Amino acid sequence: MPTSLKTIKSRLDSHLGENLTIVAQAGRKKVIRRRGTLSETFHSVFVVDLDQNENSFERVSYSYADLLTKSIDIHFDSEPEAEAETDSEAEAE
């Protein structure tokens, strides 16, 4: 993922309406996976409409800072897994 809030927002803007998987850290050794569609981006947050078959609520929002601090990770269905792994490896360097 890019290293500034502005580039994170512009990248998400280019994926509006696409299906994605969010992996969120929920505490010690606990990870939450949610599937949904990126529906809206705002100045400091973005909204994901969740799949109703898998979740008990309709939508969830996250801040761009969550991505920047790696509290959450996003994988778009339109992107190959190898590309997502390459992004993670580039950040580690």
Contacts in CASP RR format, 6 or more apart in sequence:
PFRMAT RR
TARGET T0000
AUTHOR 0000-0000-0000
METHOD contacts of the structure
MODEL  1
MPTSLKTIKSRLDSHLGENLTIVAQAGRKKVIRRRGTLSETFHSVFVVDL
DQNENSFERVSYSYADLLTKSIDIHFDSEPEAEAETDSEAEAE
1 8 0 8 1.000
1 11 0 8 1.000
1 67 0 8 1.000
1 68 0 8 1.000
1 74 0 8 1.000
1 87 0 8 1.000
1 91 0 8 1.000
2 8 0 8 1.000
2 11 0 8 1.000
3 68 0 8 1.000
3 91 0 8 1.000
4 68 0 8 1.000
5 44 0 8 1.000
5 64 0 8 1.000
5 65 0 8 1.000
5 68 0 8 1.000
8 64 0 8 1.000
8 67 0 8 1.000
8 68 0 8 1.000
9 41 0 8 1.000
9 46 0 8 1.000
9 64 0 8 1.000
12 38 0 8 1.000
12 41 0 8 1.000
12 46 0 8 1.000
12 64 0 8 1.000
13 41 0 8 1.000
15 38 0 8 1.000
15 76 0 8 1.000
15 78 0 8 1.000
16 38 0 8 1.000
16 39 0 8 1.000
16 40 0 8 1.000
16 41 0 8 1.000
17 37 0 8 1.000
17 38 0 8 1.000
17 39 0 8 1.000
18 37 0 8 1.000
18 38 0 8 1.000
18 76 0 8 1.000
18 77 0 8 1.000
18 78 0 8 1.000
19 35 0 8 1.000
19 36 0 8 1.000
19 37 0 8 1.000
19 76 0 8 1.000
19 77 0 8 1.000
19 78 0 8 1.000
20 35 0 8 1.000
20 36 0 8 1.000
20 37 0 8 1.000
20 38 0 8 1.000
20 48 0 8 1.000
20 74 0 8 1.000
20 75 0 8 1.000
20 76 0 8 1.000
20 77 0 8 1.000
21 33 0 8 1.000
21 34 0 8 1.000
21 35 0 8 1.000
21 36 0 8 1.000
21 74 0 8 1.000
21 75 0 8 1.000
21 77 0 8 1.000
22 33 0 8 1.000
22 34 0 8 1.000
22 35 0 8 1.000
22 36 0 8 1.000
22 48 0 8 1.000
22 60 0 8 1.000
22 62 0 8 1.000
22 72 0 8 1.000
22 73 0 8 1.000
22 74 0 8 1.000
23 31 0 8 1.000
23 32 0 8 1.000
23 33 0 8 1.000
23 72 0 8 1.000
23 73 0 8 1.000
23 74 0 8 1.000
23 75 0 8 1.000
24 31 0 8 1.000
24 32 0 8 1.000
24 33 0 8 1.000
24 34 0 8 1.000
24 62 0 8 1.000
24 66 0 8 1.000
24 71 0 8 1.000
24 72 0 8 1.000
24 73 0 8 1.000
25 31 0 8 1.000
25 71 0 8 1.000
25 72 0 8 1.000
26 32 0 8 1.000
34 48 0 8 1.000
34 50 0 8 1.000
34 54 0 8 1.000
34 55 0 8 1.000
34 60 0 8 1.000
35 50 0 8 1.000
35 51 0 8 1.000
35 54 0 8 1.000
36 48 0 8 1.000
36 49 0 8 1.000
36 50 0 8 1.000
36 51 0 8 1.000
37 48 0 8 1.000
37 49 0 8 1.000
38 46 0 8 1.000
38 47 0 8 1.000
38 48 0 8 1.000
39 47 0 8 1.000
39 48 0 8 1.000
39 49 0 8 1.000
39 59 0 8 1.000
40 46 0 8 1.000
40 47 0 8 1.000
41 47 0 8 1.000
44 63 0 8 1.000
44 64 0 8 1.000
44 65 0 8 1.000
45 61 0 8 1.000
45 62 0 8 1.000
45 63 0 8 1.000
45 64 0 8 1.000
46 61 0 8 1.000
46 62 0 8 1.000
46 64 0 8 1.000
47 59 0 8 1.000
47 60 0 8 1.000
47 61 0 8 1.000
48 59 0 8 1.000
48 60 0 8 1.000
48 61 0 8 1.000
48 62 0 8 1.000
49 58 0 8 1.000
49 59 0 8 1.000
50 57 0 8 1.000
50 58 0 8 1.000
50 59 0 8 1.000
50 60 0 8 1.000
52 58 0 8 1.000
62 72 0 8 1.000
66 72 0 8 1.000
67 73 0 8 1.000
67 74 0 8 1.000
75 81 0 8 1.000
75 84 0 8 1.000
END
